[in-house]
Amino acid sequence: MRRNTYGDDDGQVDGDAAPPPNFAHYAPANAGQPWLRAPLPPWHLWGGTETIIAPFASVATRSAGKQLAKVSYRRPESWHWFFAAKLIDGPTAVANSVSIGFDVILGVGRASVLIPAFVFLQFDWAGAAVPHGATKFATQAVGSDPVGGSGTSIISEIPAQDIQLSATVTNFFGPTAATVEVSGFWAPKNHIRPDWYLDAPGEAMFAGAETEGH
């Protein structure tokens, strides 16, 4: 088939019009969400749920813990959280107490700080009346006393670039094990990425790796 040989307004010489510079080229289904094709999404480790069994062999061995989340955001941001604990089973002694301490490691640049029991939840009951399925949760934490003041400070967000979250369950009185389901979720207060403003196809604007945080 013979093609035209004249030049057109788009710089083509074969008679076919070229797309404008900001044209979003065709992409297959789900191409705008590359994390659906990758093994894991970028926020895969930002939350987790684990079942922890705290034994009671002795006072020295009555705690158990697991890691719940690991955030590597590549730049500092303010974060919100949701921590929860559900009592699955527990001892049936005269007095019972099971606590859950959510330990957090916050890091920015080359520095990090460990905050043990950043959030502390506790179940108390007596005898065989185990509150199976009872759930407690928190989206805030209680900080240290304000400098030069009295009372406590309430923390509803924290600054961090890297976050590690683990939970420790302590079975205070035993004599049998306690089972608790613990959950911890993190989300940035602001999630605005420079690549969202690129004049590019959707896959480049909303890539899972998000231009490596730059």
C-alpha positions as CSV (number, residue, x, y, z in Angstrom):
1,M,0.0,0.0,0.0
2,R,1.4,3.4,-1.0
3,R,1.9,5.9,1.9
4,N,1.8,9.6,1.6
5,T,5.2,11.2,1.5
6,Y,4.4,14.7,2.5
7,G,5.3,16.2,5.9
8,D,2.5,16.9,8.4
9,D,2.1,19.2,11.4
10,D,3.4,16.6,13.8
11,G,6.7,16.1,12.0
12,Q,5.8,12.8,10.4
13,V,6.6,12.2,6.7
14,D,4.6,9.0,6.2
15,G,1.1,10.5,6.5
16,D,0.5,9.1,10.0
17,A,-0.2,11.7,12.7
18,A,2.1,11.6,15.8
19,P,0.5,11.7,19.2
20,P,1.0,14.9,21.3
21,P,3.9,15.0,23.7
22,N,1.8,14.3,26.8
23,F,-0.1,11.4,25.2
24,A,-0.5,8.4,27.6
25,H,0.4,5.4,25.5
26,Y,-1.6,2.2,25.6
27,A,-0.7,-0.2,28.4
28,P,-2.1,-3.6,29.2
29,A,-4.6,-4.1,32.1
30,N,-3.2,-3.3,35.5
31,A,-0.1,-1.8,34.1
32,G,-0.7,1.3,36.3
33,Q,-0.3,-0.9,39.4
34,P,3.1,-2.6,38.9
35,W,3.0,-3.9,42.5
36,L,0.3,-6.4,41.3
37,R,2.9,-8.0,39.1
38,A,5.7,-7.8,41.7
39,P,6.1,-10.3,44.6
40,L,5.2,-7.8,47.3
41,P,3.8,-4.3,47.4
42,P,6.0,-1.5,48.9
43,W,3.8,-1.3,52.0
44,H,3.7,-5.1,52.6
45,L,5.6,-4.8,55.9
46,W,3.8,-1.8,57.2
47,G,1.5,-3.9,59.3
48,G,1.0,-7.4,60.5
49,T,-1.0,-9.8,62.8
50,E,0.6,-12.5,64.9
51,T,-0.5,-15.0,67.5
52,I,1.7,-15.0,70.5
53,I,1.7,-17.8,73.2
54,A,3.2,-16.7,76.5
55,P,4.1,-19.7,78.6
56,F,4.6,-19.8,82.4
57,A,7.4,-22.1,83.2
58,S,8.6,-19.6,85.8
59,V,8.6,-15.9,86.5
60,A,11.8,-15.6,84.4
61,T,10.0,-17.3,81.4
62,R,6.6,-15.8,81.2
63,S,7.0,-13.5,78.2
64,A,7.1,-14.1,74.5
65,G,7.2,-11.6,71.5
66,K,7.1,-11.3,67.7
67,Q,7.9,-8.6,65.2
68,L,4.8,-7.1,63.6
69,A,6.0,-4.4,61.1
70,K,9.0,-2.9,59.5
71,V,8.8,0.4,57.6
72,S,11.6,1.8,55.4
73,Y,10.2,5.0,53.8
74,R,13.5,6.5,52.5
75,R,12.6,9.9,53.9
76,P,11.2,11.3,57.2
77,E,7.5,11.5,57.5
78,S,4.8,11.7,60.3
79,W,3.1,8.5,61.0
80,H,-0.2,7.3,62.5
81,W,-0.8,3.8,63.9
82,F,-3.4,1.3,65.0
83,F,-2.4,-1.4,67.6
84,A,-4.8,-4.1,68.8
85,A,-4.7,-7.2,71.0
86,K,-7.3,-10.0,71.3
87,L,-7.3,-12.4,74.1
88,I,-7.7,-15.9,72.7
89,D,-7.1,-18.0,75.8
90,G,-5.6,-17.6,79.3
91,P,-5.0,-19.2,82.7
92,T,-7.8,-19.8,85.2
93,A,-6.1,-19.1,88.4
94,V,-7.6,-17.0,91.2
95,A,-6.1,-13.8,89.8
96,N,-5.0,-13.3,86.2
97,S,-3.2,-10.6,84.3
98,V,-1.9,-10.6,80.7
99,S,-0.2,-7.5,79.3
100,I,0.9,-6.6,75.8
101,G,3.7,-4.1,75.3
102,F,4.2,-2.7,71.8
103,D,7.9,-1.9,71.4
104,V,8.9,0.6,68.7
105,I,12.3,1.5,67.2
106,L,12.2,4.8,65.4
107,G,15.0,5.9,63.1
108,V,15.9,8.9,60.9
109,G,19.2,9.0,59.0
110,R,21.9,7.3,61.1
111,A,20.1,7.7,64.4
112,S,17.5,5.4,66.1
113,V,15.8,5.2,69.4
114,L,14.1,2.2,71.2
115,I,10.9,3.0,73.0
116,P,9.8,-0.1,75.0
117,A,6.1,-0.5,75.7
118,F,5.3,2.6,73.6
119,V,1.7,1.4,73.9
120,F,0.7,-0.9,76.8
121,L,-2.5,-2.9,76.9
122,Q,-3.6,-5.3,79.7
123,F,-6.3,-7.9,80.3
124,D,-7.3,-8.7,84.0
125,W,-9.8,-11.2,85.1
126,A,-10.5,-13.7,87.9
127,G,-10.8,-17.5,88.0
128,A,-12.3,-19.3,85.1
129,A,-14.1,-16.3,83.7
130,V,-11.6,-15.9,80.8
131,P,-12.8,-13.1,78.5
132,H,-12.2,-15.1,75.3
133,G,-12.2,-12.8,72.3
134,A,-11.9,-9.6,74.3
135,T,-10.2,-6.9,72.2
136,K,-8.3,-3.8,73.2
137,F,-6.8,-1.2,70.8
138,A,-5.1,2.1,70.7
139,T,-4.3,4.9,68.2
140,Q,-2.5,7.1,70.7
141,A,0.3,6.6,73.2
142,V,1.1,8.2,76.6
143,G,4.4,10.0,76.7
144,S,6.7,11.1,79.5
145,D,5.8,14.0,81.7
146,P,6.2,17.4,80.0
147,V,9.4,19.2,81.0
148,G,8.7,21.5,83.9
149,G,5.1,20.4,84.1
150,S,2.8,17.8,85.5
151,G,0.6,15.1,84.0
152,T,1.3,13.2,80.9
153,S,1.6,14.0,77.2
154,I,-0.6,12.3,74.6
155,I,1.1,11.3,71.4
156,S,-1.0,10.8,68.3
157,E,1.8,10.9,65.6
158,I,5.5,10.3,65.5
159,P,8.3,11.4,63.1
160,A,10.4,8.6,61.5
161,Q,12.0,7.4,58.4
162,D,12.4,3.8,59.5
163,I,10.1,2.0,62.0
164,Q,10.3,-1.4,63.6
165,L,7.4,-2.7,65.7
166,S,7.3,-5.8,67.9
167,A,4.9,-6.9,70.6
168,T,5.7,-8.7,73.9
169,V,3.0,-10.6,75.8
170,T,3.6,-11.2,79.5
171,N,1.6,-13.9,81.4
172,F,2.0,-12.6,84.9
173,F,0.5,-15.3,87.2
174,G,0.1,-18.4,85.1
175,P,0.2,-21.3,85.8
176,T,-0.8,-22.2,82.2
177,A,-0.1,-20.4,78.9
178,A,-1.9,-17.3,77.6
179,T,-2.6,-16.8,73.9
180,V,-3.0,-13.4,72.4
181,E,-3.5,-12.2,68.8
182,V,-1.7,-8.9,68.3
183,S,-1.9,-6.5,65.4
184,G,0.0,-3.3,64.4
185,F,-0.6,-1.1,61.4
186,W,1.2,2.1,60.2
187,A,0.3,4.8,57.7
188,P,2.0,8.0,56.8
189,K,0.1,11.2,57.7
190,N,1.0,12.5,54.2
191,H,1.6,10.4,51.2
192,I,2.3,12.8,48.4
193,R,4.9,11.7,45.9
194,P,6.7,13.9,43.3
195,D,6.2,11.3,40.6
196,W,2.4,11.8,40.8
197,Y,2.9,15.1,39.0
198,L,4.9,13.7,36.0
199,D,3.4,14.2,32.6
200,A,3.7,10.4,31.9
201,P,1.6,7.3,31.6
202,G,-0.1,6.0,34.7
203,E,2.4,3.3,35.3
204,A,5.2,5.9,35.7
205,M,3.0,8.1,37.9
206,F,1.8,5.5,40.3
207,A,4.7,3.0,40.3
208,G,4.9,0.7,43.3
209,A,8.5,1.7,44.1
210,E,7.5,5.4,43.9
211,T,10.8,6.5,42.3
212,E,12.6,5.1,45.3
213,G,11.3,7.8,47.6
214,H,12.9,10.7,45.7
